[in-house]
Amino acid sequence: MTKLEFLDKMKNEKIDLAEYIIVVDSLTDEQFVIGCYKDNNMWKIYKTTERSGHYIIDEVVDENTAFDELYELVKLQEKYIKNRYR
Protein backbone atom coordinates (compact mmCIF):
# COMPACT_ATOMS: atom_id res chain seq x y z
CA MET A 1 0.00 0.00 0.00
CA THR A 2 1.12 3.57 -0.47
CA LYS A 3 1.90 5.94 2.37
CA LEU A 4 -1.45 7.70 1.92
CA GLU A 5 -3.33 4.39 1.98
CA PHE A 6 -1.44 3.45 5.15
CA LEU A 7 -2.33 6.73 6.85
CA ASP A 8 -5.99 6.32 5.85
CA LYS A 9 -6.01 2.80 7.32
CA MET A 10 -4.52 4.04 10.58
CA LYS A 11 -7.17 6.74 10.82
CA ASN A 12 -10.09 4.47 9.92
CA GLU A 13 -9.07 1.48 12.05
CA LYS A 14 -8.38 3.53 15.20
CA ILE A 15 -5.53 1.25 16.20
CA ASP A 16 -4.53 1.53 19.87
CA LEU A 17 -0.78 1.24 20.32
CA ALA A 18 -0.73 2.44 23.95
CA GLU A 19 2.46 4.46 24.38
CA TYR A 20 3.71 3.89 20.81
CA ILE A 21 3.29 6.49 18.08
CA ILE A 22 3.64 6.13 14.32
CA VAL A 23 6.07 8.38 12.45
CA VAL A 24 6.36 8.45 8.67
CA ASP A 25 8.78 10.53 6.59
CA SER A 26 11.44 10.95 9.27
CA LEU A 27 13.78 9.13 11.59
CA THR A 28 13.58 9.86 15.30
CA ASP A 29 15.07 8.48 18.46
CA GLU A 30 12.06 9.52 20.54
CA GLN A 31 10.79 6.80 22.82
CA PHE A 32 8.25 4.24 21.63
CA VAL A 33 8.05 4.97 17.89
CA ILE A 34 7.21 2.68 15.00
CA GLY A 35 8.17 4.39 11.78
CA CYS A 36 9.18 4.48 8.17
CA TYR A 37 11.22 6.97 6.17
CA LYS A 38 12.99 7.22 2.84
CA ASP A 39 16.77 7.62 2.74
CA ASN A 40 18.84 7.44 -0.46
CA ASN A 41 16.03 5.75 -2.43
CA MET A 42 15.56 3.11 0.30
CA TRP A 43 12.53 2.91 2.57
CA LYS A 44 13.60 2.04 6.11
CA ILE A 45 11.19 0.57 8.64
CA TYR A 46 12.29 1.11 12.22
CA LYS A 47 11.28 0.98 15.85
CA THR A 48 12.49 2.67 19.02
CA THR A 49 12.26 1.59 22.62
CA GLU A 50 12.39 3.39 25.92
CA ARG A 51 16.18 3.64 26.11
CA SER A 52 18.06 2.30 23.11
CA GLY A 53 17.28 4.77 20.31
CA HIS A 54 16.17 3.35 16.97
CA TYR A 55 16.91 0.14 15.16
CA ILE A 56 16.20 -0.65 11.52
CA ILE A 57 13.90 -3.63 11.00
CA ASP A 58 14.03 -3.71 7.22
CA GLU A 59 15.13 -1.72 4.17
CA VAL A 60 13.21 -1.96 0.90
CA VAL A 61 13.19 -0.13 -2.41
CA ASP A 62 9.44 -0.06 -3.00
CA GLU A 63 7.04 2.27 -1.10
CA ASN A 64 4.21 -0.28 -1.27
CA THR A 65 6.34 -2.99 0.31
CA ALA A 66 7.58 -0.60 2.99
CA PHE A 67 4.11 0.43 4.10
CA ASP A 68 2.77 -3.12 3.88
CA GLU A 69 5.55 -4.16 6.28
CA LEU A 70 4.95 -1.15 8.50
CA TYR A 71 1.26 -2.05 8.70
CA GLU A 72 2.12 -5.63 9.68
CA LEU A 73 4.46 -4.33 12.38
CA VAL A 74 1.76 -2.01 13.72
CA LYS A 75 -0.78 -4.84 13.82
CA LEU A 76 1.70 -7.09 15.67
CA GLN A 77 2.35 -4.34 18.21
CA GLU A 78 -1.39 -3.82 18.64
CA LYS A 79 -1.88 -7.55 19.26
CA TYR A 80 0.96 -7.59 21.78
CA ILE A 81 -0.54 -4.63 23.66
CA LYS A 82 -4.00 -6.19 23.74
CA ASN A 83 -2.57 -9.41 25.17
CA ARG A 84 -0.46 -7.53 27.70
CA TYR A 85 -3.43 -5.64 29.15
CA ARG A 86 -5.83 -8.59 29.41
Beta strands, then each sheet from edge to edge (+ up, - down):
strand 1: 21-24
strand 2: 33-39
strand 3: 42-48
strand 4: 54-60
sheet 1: 1+ 2+ 3- 4+
end
